[in-house]
Each structure stands twice: as C-alpha cells, then as structure tokens.
Amino acid sequence: MKTTAARGSLAWLLLLWTLTRAALSLCVLKVIVFPGPDVTSDVSVIYRGWYDVLRTGTFPLEDVTWQYPPAAALAILSPGLLPFLEYATAFFVLACLADLVTLCLLGYAGRRPGRSPRGAWVWAVGVPLLGPTVYARYDVMVTAVAVAALLAAGRHPRTAGALAGFGALVKVWPALLLLAVRRRGAWVCAVGTGVGVAVLFAVLMPGAFAFLSFQRDRGTEVESLGALVFHVARHHGWDGEVLLNYGSVEFLGPYVSWVSTGALFLSGAALAWLVLWRMMAVRFEARTVADAAFVAVLMFTTTSRVISPQYMVWLVGLGAVCLCFRGSRMGVPVGLVLVASLVTVLEFPVWFAHVVASDALGIALLVLRNGLLVGAALLAARVLWCATVPRRRSVPRVPGPSRAAEARVSS
C-alpha cells in the first residue's frame, strides 16, 4: 500500500514538473509571450558576448558587467556542448537539465529513511513561481551544485566540501554551505578544490580575478531592501536617478553611498550573528548543515544591496534541502520564501515598469517581497538558534533559614 501511494505521489510530482517546465521553456523560446521586459536578452546578448570572448582564452577584461568568479566561465561556455543548437536555445536546454537533476537529487534523498518528499515538491512548485527568469540565468546551475553538496554532507563530507569549493568559484555564495560542517575533511577538500580551480584559471586564462575591481562604483539596485528609501524619497524631492549600471537597474545620486554602506553594515551584522551562533551551537543533527546554509544565504540575500530575481532560486533550492529532512522546523520560513518568489515574478518582469517608476504598485510589491524575506530570515534564524543552542538554566537557590527561625535561635 505504501509503495503504491509513493508511486502515485511520484507520478504527480513528475507531471507537475513536466507541465510547469514545458511552460517555462515555451516562455524563454518566445512561443508564449510572458508579460514585462524580455528576460532572455541576458542570454542572447550578454552571455553570448561573453561566450565569444571566453572562447579566445581570456576573460572580458573591458566589460564591468562581468562580476563573477572565474569558474562562472564554465556555465557561460556550456552551450558549446550542444553545437547543433543556437547559443540561447542550448543554454535554456542546459538550464532545464540542471533543474531536472536538482529534482532527481531531492526526490532520491526524500526516499531515504528519516527523509521526506517535501523537498522535491518545494523545488517543483517553487521554481515556476519565479517565471522564465530561472532559465535565463545560470543560477539554476549553481543551485544544482549547492543542493548536491548539502545532500552529500552527511555521508560523503569530502564530496560535499569539493562541491562547495567548486560552487564558490562559480558564484561565491556556496561557500556558506560549510558553515555548520564539522568534518575537517570537508573543509580540506573545499579549500583544496577552490584553490586548485582558481590557480588553474589564473594560469590558463588572463584576467581571472579582474571581476574583483568591477563593482567599485555600484549603486543600490532598485529591488533591494535599501532601495525602498529612495523609492519613497523620489516622492519628496530626491534628485537622484535610475540608470542601468553594472548590468542592473540601480539608484544613483545623493546619499546612495550611505544606503549602500548601511547594507554592508547589515551584512556584517548578519555575519557576526552567524559567527556567534557557530560558537554557541552544541546540538548538531543531520539537518543542521542544511538549516544553517539556508539561514546564512537568506540573511546575506536579504541584506544585500542587490537582490536580483534569480537570487530567489538559491533560497528555493536550499529550502527544499531543509524540508528533505522529516524533522525540519524550517517549514514556515520556506513557505515565506515561496510566497516571496511569487511576488518576485510580479515585480520582475511583470510590473517592473512600476518598480522603476517608484509608483504605489511598485513600492507595494517591494515592501511585500522584501518584508517576506526579512520575516523569513528572522524566523529561520530563531528556529536555528533554538534547535542548536542550549538554553541557560538558572542556578537553583539553596533555601536558608528564615529570619523568624534565626530570631528564635538567637532568643
């Protein structure tokens, strides 16, 4: 009976994945016109331009929009594996394949003892909530690597470390996956893999680390938490402007540097809290590595001066891993992330013009989405702390003789 129910659940899961991914594929192939600006231009124009440069054996040294670690070149070059397809089409196919691999990893993990199929369902439902942007960025590929690393952490810590180290050389944030890993072998493999890949790119391709200086003059991206200050300020005489800057739409003008510094301060505070948690935590369970990674990435995403829509796929993937564990208490924070994903596709691309214009609808969407992320971050951090840090117990007072008794003795 259980086997029959499991097979039925798997059939529904695969049906949901197939239908929703077919819809996403039709959108990025422009068979279905998705409302809002064209999200595929990043692939057909920017990624394709980088592809042509990377094929020559060097990084885009003159392009300040290249802001990624050196191993990101592998994602940009990957459509070359399908030479019979046009570049953009090949990229979309590989993004869909990474999506399918992630689903398979989560589905397989959910069938093991003490695990739950909820994680696979979170992934199947969460990805299409973000719309076609998921397949038009390489973040889904990075997320597949991160999910594999977290799922391997329990039984294969060295493999997990190697995957995390490689992922960090693709888009930095997978380095946070190691926050709660206590096996020395995982850290050694992570550092060894990261250093090895970095040295390989530095030797073989000039400009591997030029990206480090390409974000010096960034503003505050219009979808970030700090941007709400300027969305409101525009209605009260603030004379800054909204421009395409460093590959994203940002606020530029008076006091922007102050808000950007404030975002860095909040990220620093998040880091300090994570360090404190790591020092205080004593109860580590099988799910703690995934929970800590989810909390860390959620905190840094929320406090960043750039919250691009594709960042949400990181949180969906990590949240899905958390719910693969039957005893996970991250259900509510993950649910908030899913709702935030739905709001995200409304603010970009559907009603992005309202966000850029800072009108009532645009501000309301950002307040709702960013408010959901803040709430999820605070709640997830509390869940992680309560699950791993023991409460201080008050020292019981030893009752002494009462004053009345002392008076009787003295008399």
N, C-alpha and C positions, 0 to 999 in steps of 0.2 A: 504493500500500500504506500509506504514511504517512497519507494523507488518510482512508482507511478506518479505521485504528486511532484517529486523532484523533476521528473522528465517533463511534466506539464508546465512547471514553472520555467524550466529552461527553454521550452518551446516558445512561451510567451515572451521571455526575455529576448530571444533571438529575433522574434517577429518585430518587437518594438525597435530593436537596434536596426534591423533591416529597413523598416519603413522610415524611421527618422533620418537615418544616414542617406537613404536614397533622396529624401527631400533636401538635405544639406548639399548633396552632390549636384542636384539639379539647380540649386541656387548658385553655387560657385561656377557652374558651367553656363550660367545665364539662360538656362531653359526656363526657369522660373525667375522672375524679376523680384528680388527682395527689396522692400521699401528702404529709402535712405541712400546715402552715397555708396558707390561701388567699393566693396571691401576687398575685391580681388586685385585691385591695381597694385597693391604692395607686392604681390607675387609676379604679375605680368610685367611690371615696370621696374620696381626697386630690386626685388630678388633677382630678376633676370639680368639686370645691370651688374649686380654683384657677381653673379654666376660667370658672366663674360670676363670680369676682371680676375676672379679667383682661378679660373682655368689657366691663366697665364703664369700662375705660380707665385702670385703676390696678393696681399690684402688691399682693399680700397683705401689707399693712403690719403687720398684727397677728399674723401667723402665723410663728412662729420656725422652722417646718419648711420654709419657703421659703428655700432656701440656694443658689440658683442665679443665675448671671449673667443679665442682662436678656433676651438672645435666647432663653433657655430658654422664654420665654413663647410663642414660635412653635411649639415642639413641643407644649406643653400646649393651645394653641388649634387645632392642626392638625386634630383630628377635626371641627371645624366645616366642613371642606372636603367632608365626607360627611354632610350634614344628614339624609339619608334613613335613616341608621343611628343606633342608640343610641350614646352617647358612648363607652363602653368598647369596644363592638364596632368602632366606627370607628377607635379608637386601635389595636386589635390588627391591623386590616387594614393600617393605615399602617406599623406596625412590621414586618409581614411584607413589605410592599412595599420598605421600606428594606433588609431582609435580602436580597431578590431583587436589588435594584440593586447591592448590595455584591458579590454573587456574579457578576453580569454584568461589573462592573468588573474583578474579579480574573480572571474567565475570559477576557475580551478581552485583558487585559495579559499573560496567560500564553501567548498565541499569537504574541506578537511575537518577533523574533529575540533570542536571548540570554535569553529568559524561560522560565518553567516553569509548567505547570498545577498544580504542587503547592499554590500559594497558594489557588486556588479549592477544592481538596479539603480543605485545612485549615479553611477557612471552613464548607464544607458539613458537615464532621464535627464541628467544634468548637462551633458554636452549639447544636445539640440536646443536647450534653453538659451544658449549663447548665440545661436544663429550661425550663419555661414562664416563669420569671422574665425571660428575654430579651425576650419580647413584652409583659411587664407593666411595663416601664420604658422611658424614652425614650433610653437609652444606645445602643441599636442604631442610632438615627437619627444620633446624634453620630458613631458609629463609621463610618457610611457616608460622612459628610463627611470624616473623617480619612483613610479609605482613598483617596477621590478625590484629596485633597490630595497624599498621598505618591506616588500613581501619576502625578500630573501634574508632580511636581517636576523630573524630568529634562528634559522637552521644553517644558513650559509653567510656568516658575518663578513668573511673576506670578499665574497662576491658582492655583497651589499656595499662594502666600502669601495671596491673598484668601480661599481656603477655610480655611486655618489660622487666619487672623484672625477670620473669622466663627465658626468652631468654638470658638475660645477664649471668645467671647461667649455661647456656648451652654452649655459646661461646662468651661471653663478649660484642661483638660489638653491639648487640641490645640495650644496654644501651644508645647508641647515638640517638635512636629513640625519646627520650624525649626532645631533645634539644630545640624544639620550642613549646613544650606543656606548656600551661599556667594554666591549671586547677590543683589546689592543690590536688584534689582527685586522679588524675592520678599519681602524684609523691608519695603520701602516699601509694597507692596500689603497686606501683613499688618497693618502699623500703621495705614495709611490706612483699611482696611476695619474694623478693630477700633474705632478712634476714631470713625469715621463712624456705625457701628451704635450704639455707646454713646451718642453725642450725640443721635442720633435718638430712642432710647428715653428718655433723660433729659428731653428736651423734650416728648415726646408723652405719657409715662406717669409719673405721680408715683411715687416710691419705687423707681426702677430699681436703685439700689445699696444699698437697705436691708438686703439679704442679708449685707452685709459685717459687720454687727454681730450677726447672728443665731446665730453659732457660738461666742460668747464663753465660755459655761459648759458646753461639751460635755465629756462624759466620755471613756472609752475603750470603743469598740464591741467587743462580745463576740467577734467573729470576727477581730479584728485580731491582729497578731503580739504586741503588748504585752499583750493581754488574757490570754495564757497565764499571765502572772504571777499574775493574780487567780483564774483557774480553779484553779490549784494552791493558792493561798493560802486559798481558801474551805475547803479540807480541813484547814487548820491554824489555824483560829480567826479569820480575817479577817472583820470585822463590817460590810463594805460590803454593797451590794445591787445587784440587776439590775433596771433600770427602762427603760421606753420613754421615751427622752429625745431631743428634737430629731429625731424621726422614725425613730430606730433604737434597738435594744436595747443599752444601754450599762451598764458598771460605774460606779457612783457610790459614793464613800466615801473612807476614809483612803488616802493615797498614790496615788490615781488621778491627781492632777495631776502627780505625779513621773513616772509612766509616760508620761503624755501629753507631758510635756516631753522625756522620753527619745526618744519617737517623732519629735518635731520636730527633735531633735538628729541623729537618724539621717537624716532627710530633708535636713537641712543638710549632713551629711557626703556624702550622695549628690550633692547639688548641687555641692559642692566638687570631687568626683571628676569630674563631668561637665564642669565648667569647666576643670579640669586637662587632661582628655582633649582638649577642644576646642583648647586652647593647644598641646598636644604633637602632635596629629594632623597628618600631612602627606600621607598617601596617601588620596585620596578617589576612590571608584569610584561607579558608578551605584547600587549597592545601599547605600552608606554612609548616605544620608539615612534610609532605612527602618530600617536596623540601629540607628542612633543613637536614632531615635524610639522603637523597641521597647525598647531598654535604658533610656532615660530614664523612660518611663511605667512599665515594670516595676519600676524602683528606687523610684519615688515611691509606687506602689501597695503594694509590699511593706512600706515603712517607715511608711505612713500609720497614724494612729490609728483609721481607719475603712477596713475592707476589705469593702465590700458585695458580694454575689454578682454583681451586674450589672457591677461593675468588670472582671470577667474577660472580658467581651465586647470591651473595649478591647484587651486583650492578644491575644485570638484574632485580631482584625482586623489589628492591627499585625504580628503574627507571620505572618499569611497574606501580607501585602505583602512581608515579608522573603523568604519562600520563593517568591515570584513570580520572583525572580532566580535564574538557573540556578546561579550560583557561590556562593550564600549559604551561610555556615557556621553559621547560626542554627538548624539542624535540631534539634539536641538540646535547646536551651532552649525552642524552640517545642513540642517534644514534651512537655517537662516541664509547660508551661502547659496543654496539652491534658489531661494526667493530672490536674493540679490542678483543672481545670474539672469533671472527673468527680467528684472528691472534693468539690468545692464544692456540687454539687447534692445530695450525700448529707448534708452538714452543714446546708444550707438549700435546700429546705424539708424534705427527707425526715426527717431526725433532728434538727431544730432544737431540739426539746424537750430532747434530751440535751445539746446545747451550752449552752442556758440553765441547765440543772441542773448543769453542770460535772461530769458523771459520767465514768466511764472511757471510754465510747464517744465522748462529745462532745469530750473532751480529745484522744483519739487522732486523731479526724478533723481537728481544728485543727492538731495537731502535724504531721500528714502534709501537709495542704494548704499551710500556711504554710512548712513545710520545703521543699516542692517549689518554692514561689515564691522563697524565699531562694536555693536551689540554682540555679534558672533565672537569677536576677538576677546572681549571682556569675559563673556560666559565660558568660552573654551579655556581661557587661562585659569579661571576659577575651578573648573572641573579638573584640569590637570593638577593644579596645586592641591586640591582636596584629596585627590586619589593617590598622591605620591609623597606628600609632606605630612608627617605625623603632627597631630595637634599637641600643643603644650599642655601637660597636665599640671594643675595646681598642687603644690605640696600640702598634704593634709596637716592641719594644725593639731598638735597633741594637747588635749584638754588639760588644763592645770587646775589647781584648787581654786574654788571661787573665793571672792572677798569675804563672803559670810563665813565660810569654813575657816579661813585664815583668822577672822576675828574671834571665832570660838576657841581656836587653838591658843591664841595669844591671851584670852581671858582665863 
